[in-house]
Amino acid sequence: MKPPSKRSRSQELYERAQRLIPGGVNSPVRAFRAVGAPPLIIARGRGSQVTDVDGRHYIDYIGAWGPLILGHAQPDVERAVVQALERGTAFGLTTEAEIRMAQLITEAVPSIEKVRLVNSGTEATMSAIRLARGFTKRDLVVKFIGCYHGHVDSLLVKAGSGVATFALPESAGIPAQFAELTLAIPFNQPEALAKVFTKHRGKIAAVILEPVVGNMGCVPPAEGFLKTVRELTERDGALLIFDEVMTGFRLAYGGAQSLYGIRPDLTTLGKVIGGGLPIAAYGGRADIMNCVAPDGPVYQAGTLSGNALAVAAGIAVLEKLGRRPGIYKELANRTLRLAEGLRKEAARAAVEVCINCVGSMFTVFFTRGPVFDFDSALQADRERFAGFFRAMLDRGVLFPPSQFEAAFLSAAHTDKDIEATLAAARDGFAMLSERPVKVGNREQGTGNRK
């Protein structure tokens, strides 16, 4: 499925976009620069597939970066949005639907006793951090290298030298002072966290992490890691924040925390709870959430928080997931089948890969592995991934355009989709096996945040 030799409509639109939008995109990874390919301009999606403006069809493993667990244009979700649209798009006042959404979330996630709806994952994590500081009356926050929590100034940081250091800004425009209250340490290394608590006893407001990382590729927690994090935070009186913007309602109906049996103090949610429309939330223990205005002194507000269309879509998705308790096992089994098939095709072509998968999330790392933290993820051969991505795209399969982004299956993906993907991968890996192997890429930073 190679693009036509003549100038495509995608190319024309992208050139026009570059004159109007920074980089021609509204989020960096969409530019496809990490894979050396011209970006797609999408016209429509249905089920497991998307179609670009030139009429080419692709089996989609991006799924809007995770929200579309039921697939594109799911009829029940579409119907709910249309019905909500007929009632009005926004009111700036409370609706019954917002209360229903809060009920669904608190019933599904036992650690969330009260919840506040916001507009984006970034806003949710920003608000959760402010709340943690307000509740504990402490300033320091611990994050893990490679975990992405939105473009919040104090969280968009990378670590300096050493096991645990004050972090440096990862983006221009962030004063160093903003990052000085953030400690960044390696993921899956509990001893590093223990050292931080020893050094800063009684000063840490919260530890925030993705329980299953999706922003350095899919990286699961090591056995016992989350339990140790929970114990260390409780011992010091710091709050534990699970960023489940990606994993919430994606890995299990109660999120990754129900999958691993860990109860955080605060949780951030997004993506799936909006079914493809922009919405997010943060919630947790009632005594902590009662500190949020108007009940408490921690201020947070939003004109479009609890937007009527987004809430309608989210309710439709959550209710449908709640009625299908077996859906998560089905998704996990299909993802495992795909991952095992990809491993076999890579082995057939003598291409080294490490494939991590949890539930319906997976990543093909072009490295021997294992991949368990940011440094080990950086060992992946990005040039080889880019070649594989382009080969798959030419054959009608769309993977995330970055080695460091998780891929997603939806309930709309069929056995036929899996078979077509593995057939494309057979050719893609074979093409790579004919090229020299490049070992290791260790330059710092992925540069592919959404």
Buried (B, 14 or more C-beta within 10 A) or exposed (E): EEBEEEEBEBBEBBEEBEEEEEEBBEEBBBBBBBBEBEBBBBBEBBBBBBBBBBEBBBBBBBBBBBBBBBBBBBEBBBEBBEEBEEEEEEEEEEBEBBEBBBEBBBEBBEBBBBBBBBBBBBBBBBBBBBBBBBBBEBEBBBBBBBBBBBBBBBBBBBBEEEEBEBBBBBEEEBEEEBBBBBBBBBBBBBEBBBBBBEEBEEBBBBBBBBBBBBBBBBBBBBEEBBBBBBBBBEEBEBBBBBBBBBBBBBBBBBBBBBBBEBBBBBBBBBBBBBBBBBBBBBBBBEEBBEBBEEEBEBEBEBEBBBBBBBBBBBBBBBBBBBEEEEBBEEBBEBBBBBBEBBBBBBEEBEBBBBBBBBBBBBBBBBBEBEBBBBBBBBBBBBBBBBBBBBBBBBBBBBBBBBBBBBBBBBBBBEEEBBEBBBBBBBBBBBBBEEEEEEEEBEEEEBEBBB
